[in-house]
């Protein structure tokens, strides 16, 4: 049976045309094709409409001569070279810290590392999680309702960087408590002890407007906050060492390395809740937003948190982590800025390359000595 149109031919005149009569099957087929065409056009139109609103970035994700001006005589040569090789020509900075002393082992692109910082994006979830745990608001297994029948616990929220979860936590904590813990953990103050050129990040004195998302957006994206790589590194170091917030120090000569003395800023009462936080940070690397790290490194346990966001035409990519090894721990903070190639998982990938290089150069071997080993080290509790 054919569904093609039947054509009745008559003697044609200048004013007459062929008359087409369609079978029912033909009409159904044409109707179906017309609907398909309309749907296709509509989808294309919507897709085209969305592309008009893609964010445009004005900064390049790549840069040359990143290490110009860096002061390196007091740094660990293995750690520094690993950081330089891992970062490549990405427009960013890498800071590596010994969490048991606050010593900066390497700081690549020091001009950016010591700048006024940037929006912390989802790395702000770390201090917010610590605040909620410290207040007894949640445990790592507490299900938080995110609407309808959707619930999530802290471990999954950290691993997958769930914004709705941390917006809910922020609203339940309230700005005063969020701000209190943020300052306690070192945001809004210098992280270093007498580090020349270090600039101060900012933490607002009052909650940002509801138009900008209020306390919820402050706790999920770090909206309204400016955090430096050193501030984030100092906080993650406190998590890695069990609760001691050290002043970060960057020795600039072999003599300063030999006489290095750790300086304690304050003790944080976070030891009981660190295990509650750790599962989520480990999950981020194992199966969550930082799993790109594992493209290059699997030999030791790494715990971390990514962050991705943008502000006024610049995209930011953060990754803060620490290696939990039998030979000790090291904290690595990667901060990138630029355009579309810049995002948190890329920062995690860079950290993975850095861990790989250090591992291959026996950095994680028990008994390895560093330039500061053998020095008469005395921990000081002091203010700058």
C-alpha positions, 0 to 999 in steps of 0.5 A: 500500500502506498501513502504517496499523494494521488494526482488527478490530471485534467487539461491544464489552462493558464488559470488552472493547476493540478489538484492534489487529493491526499490519502488519510495516511499521507495526511497523518504522515505530513502532520507528523513531519510538520510536528517534528520540524516544529519541535526541531526548530524550537529546540534549536532556537532555545539552544541558540538563545542559551548561547547568547548568555554564555559568560565571557571571560577577559583574562587568559588562563595561560601566562609566561614568566610566572616565577620572575621575582620569586625568592627561592633560597630558603625553599625545598628544591624538590617541592619547588621544582615539582610545583613549577613543572606541575603548574606549567604555563597555567596562570596561577600559583602553588603554595606548599606548606609543612603543616606541623610547623607552618613553614612554606616549603615552596611558593611559585608565582609569589606575586599572585600568592601574596596578593589580596586573594579572590572569591574562595568559591566552593573551598569556603565549604571547608570552614562552613562544615567545620562551623556546623560540626563544631556547633553540633548542628550536624554530623557527617551522616546527618541527612539534610533536606534539600527539597521534596524527597531529596536529602544529602549528608556532609560526606556526599555534599563535600565530595560532590560540592553540593551548593544547596546543602551548604546554603541550607547550613549557612541559613541554619547557622546564621551570619553571626556564627558563620562570621565568628568561625571564619575569623577564628579559622583565619579569614580576614587576617594575615596568614603569614608572620612577617612575609614581605608583600603579603596582602590581606583578604577580606571577610565582610562585617555584615551579611551580603544582600539577599539580592546577591544570595545572602548568607546562603551564597556566602557559605556555598560560593564564598560570595562577598569574601576574598580569601588568599592562598596563604589563608586557605593553606593555613586552615588546611594545615590546621586540619592536617595537624589536628587543630594548630593554626600556625603563622605561615613563615617563608624562609628566604635564606639558608640561615633562616632555614637553619634557625627556623622556629614555628609560631603558633597563632592559636589552637582551634578546637576542631580535633573532635570533628576533623574525622567527620570532615575528612571522609568528605575531603577524601571522597572528593579525591576518590570519586568527587570533584577532585578525582582528576588528581588520581589521573596522576597519583594514587599511591598515597591518600590525598584529602582535598576540596575544589572550588570553581566560580567567576567574578567580573570576567575572571574565572577562578579554580581552587584546590586545597589538599593534604597528603596523609602519608606514613612519612608525614604530611604536606599541604598543597594549595593551587589557585588558578585564574583565567577563562574557560580552561580554568576550574577546580578540577584542573587545579586538582589535576595540577596537584596530582602532577605535583604529588606524583613528582614529589613521590618519584623523587622520594619526598614521602620516604620515611627518614627523608631530611629537609633543609630544616632538619637538625635545626634547633626548632622551638615552637613559639606562641606569639603575635606578629 
